[in-house]
């Protein structure tokens, strides 16, 4: 039977802020989101256990066949057997000693100052106003016209009760959001213009244009991220070295890598830095397109995150990655696309912009800065420019390297994978530029002498070292999707002809579509024939692609792709030990051996490809920066949606960037406000349950205190009333429940005989039901909105008494909830 009225009964989850209208919904949510283990982990044995086996594994222990047979398949979710951390060594000098707000050290076991749990919802009137603004602006992304119309409808529904909606119009809501004090880091703008020699005749438009770069102070952003208590469980401030039971290093989060330890050693040379905290700052930039229409349809955001946050928190959608700038994208006529003057201007514009944006971080790289951390302790921080996440075209722009060359090592463009070339450094680049002329450096070493990397302006920073591995663009999308999958198609059409090759490709698609349903296995009903691939599409196709091509391509080609997939699954692990590193190198060697089939069959003329060559750097990069899944551009791609694409769609398309900046700033303010309210215990449960609890408490207090209980309520403001609602929810009172609506099915025992209206005066026997009602007093009337005007009279059957436990009333001497 359909429900004709809104059901105010809610079952709240005790472990999060979700609430449900039925107990079944709450149970499903608990089992899915908060499922508890059904067994206890076994305790370690009291004496050493000698494990012996009746068989000896045969074959190469690092081969794919061996791992499939004996259990270590190197899959995405499989954990390496020896990757468990048995011991950890922390840096003894840069060990993040906590201190108070005055910078004085405190005992290691001292508790931080607790946050005052008061009910101040400023600048919002109450919780309803805050959650309404958050829902309309952040979740629903409702337009201005619709917000104002909704407020008018809301106001019309409350006229007979003398109430008003949370906001009078969209302008009032926007003004309230803009006045949120926490999370305030305003956008700033600076302009750059071409100042070189202007040619005679017609001057190109790009030489006359002013290029605006919009940015926010990265120092304030870094302090704000460190001051976010929602990251307390992912706070990882001390460089460390993890060891397994064999004494080998285990690489997990960023601070477990050698790079963070080396930075701590360099900073420890200054005795004044003892006890400070190393704060590496991770940067990401990537162009993104928001429209295929005419005009400027691409944007160039720059993101920043903190290295003292674990990889899990950086990958999750918890606002750990923040946009700090929108870089300029110079455009010109087609005839100037390859003009050397325009290219040099574009390169210099990029590096000069980055150097200017990050200049506020420079003092904190040599002088300790007092900051508050997610665990609410204060610490002295020292900034470092950390890894820079970018795809290959942007990596060569950052490193000042010619396209086709390696931006990290001195490898020849003609054969990138030959030998073991030395590592490229900024110091070596400067020596080559001084020793040779510009043309020689360009042709022989692949270096743009005109580009000065922005890292030259900062201490302890080398862009060649800081270029991070990029799983998405180098491995998943680059090598697998753009190379191997494309090469297989070219081989089939090249060998069998266009018609027969397409028929074989159709059979491969049929095999892919025939994959059975299985948890974690995605189905492709139409095969792999879709135009726009995402990273998730490529990762899902990896699981079924190998078996689909067997029999249609040579065995050596299958072995090459199998070796690559093994490499891919190994480097995507969240914990990598020495044994896994050896398996990675072995899989890479087998891939390099078997991929030659693509040359011998005429598919490729050369295999010297930068994205495939980057696979050689992964063992070194893992030891430097930890597991690569914490430094992947997939984090940036997902952030493009919330920081660029959705704000652009909400704009009116005219000078959209200014509107996008405003939207991003408001979203950051709302997020900071939510974090602040949650830290103060003001958002426990859902808003409806909190309101019902507060109304119930008011009724109990009125019953115990007599006719003078609500003295002064008439003049009380709505803010005070809602503060009472928040305070009541913060005390964590037990939630009362009501029986479900009558579904027409006969039940045993006594039955309901009808409905009666509530009495005009309150009755004590009605106060045990936590239901929405209006408090009526002969002297004063509380300004509480009425939800229902009647209650269903139900006899005291045993099953009803169990569903409606009584709630103990507060004593008359307790502090009143409405002042």
Order of alpha helices (4+ residues) and beta strands (2+ residues): beta-beta-alpha-alpha-beta-alpha-alpha-alpha-beta-alpha-beta-alpha-beta-beta-alpha-beta-beta-alpha-beta-alpha-beta-beta-alpha-alpha-alpha-alpha-alpha-alpha-alpha-beta-alpha-alpha-alpha-alpha-alpha-alpha-alpha-alpha-alpha-beta-beta-alpha
